[in-house]
Each structure stands twice: as C-alpha cells, then as structure tokens.
Amino acid sequence: MSEPMRLRQSLSEMEQAFAEEIEQERHRRALLRRNVGKRGHYRQRRRVHKRGSLRFSLLVMSLIATAVLVTVVMFKMLYVVMG
C-alpha cells in the first residue's frame, strides 16, 4: 500500500473513532442529566415525606395533650362542684 493511501485510511479511522467517542460522550451526558433529575426528585420526595411525618407527630401530640388537659380540668371542676 502506498504511503498517501495508508495515511488517508488512518485519518479516516481516526475521524470515525472521534465520531464514536463524541457519540458515547453525548450518551453519557444524557444519562448523567437523567440521573441528576431522578436524584433531585427523590430528595424532594424524602423531604416532603419527612415534613409530613413531623407534622403528623405534632398533631398527635397536641391531640393527646389536649385530651389530658381537658381530663384534668374536668376532674378538678368535678371536685370543686362535689366538694
């Protein structure tokens, strides 16, 4: 094979390898972008769930405290009325 022909062939092989590398890089960036979006969505869902659990716990505690307070006041009033 002559020198110019071999040079052209290796140049075309390099161009093809470069094009494949660019395509692989695009694919990798698309995967990374998609994973970043999934991670952000997952974090947001966890934050919302955590906040919801905290609010629910506060609601339950306030209901229990209210029930205890009403019971104590009721028995004190009953003691005052009966006593």
C-alpha positions in Angstrom: 0.0 0.0 0.0 1.3 3.4 -0.8 2.0 6.0 1.9 -0.7 8.5 1.0 -3.4 5.8 0.8 -2.4 4.5 4.3 -2.4 8.0 5.7 -5.9 8.6 4.3 -7.1 5.3 5.8 -5.6 6.0 9.2 -7.0 9.6 9.1 -10.5 8.2 8.3 -10.2 5.7 11.1 -9.2 8.5 13.5 -12.2 10.5 12.3 -14.5 7.5 12.8 -13.1 6.9 16.3 -13.5 10.5 17.2 -17.1 10.5 16.0 -17.8 7.4 18.1 -16.2 9.0 21.1 -18.4 12.1 20.7 -21.5 9.9 20.5 -20.5 8.0 23.6 -19.9 11.3 25.4 -23.3 12.6 24.4 -24.9 9.4 25.6 -23.0 9.6 28.9 -24.0 13.2 29.5 -27.7 12.3 28.8 -27.5 9.5 31.4 -25.9 11.9 33.9 -28.6 14.5 33.3 -31.3 12.0 33.7 -29.7 10.6 37.0 -29.4 14.1 38.4 -33.1 14.7 37.7 -34.0 11.5 39.4 -31.9 12.2 42.4 -33.4 15.7 42.8 -36.9 14.3 42.6 -36.1 11.5 45.1 -34.6 14.1 47.6 -37.7 16.3 47.3 -40.0 13.4 47.9 -38.0 12.4 51.0 -38.1 16.0 52.4 -41.8 16.2 51.8 -42.4 12.9 53.5 -40.2 13.8 56.4 -42.0 17.1 56.9 -45.4 15.3 56.7 -44.3 12.8 59.3 -43.2 15.6 61.6 -46.4 17.5 61.2 -48.4 14.3 61.9 -46.4 13.6 65.0 -47.0 17.2 66.2 -50.8 16.8 65.5 -51.0 13.6 67.5 -49.0 15.1 70.4 -51.3 18.2 70.5 -54.4 16.0 70.5 -53.0 13.8 73.4 -52.0 17.0 75.3 -55.5 18.5 74.8 -57.2 15.3 76.0 -55.0 15.1 79.1 -55.6 18.8 79.9 -59.4 18.5 79.4 -59.5 15.4 81.6 -57.5 17.1 84.4 -59.7 20.3 84.2 -62.9 18.2 84.2 -61.9 16.3 87.3 -60.8 19.4 89.1 -64.2 21.1 88.3 -66.0 17.9 89.4 -64.0 18.0 92.7 -65.0 21.7 93.2 -68.6 21.1 92.4 -68.9 17.9 94.5 -66.7 19.0 97.3 
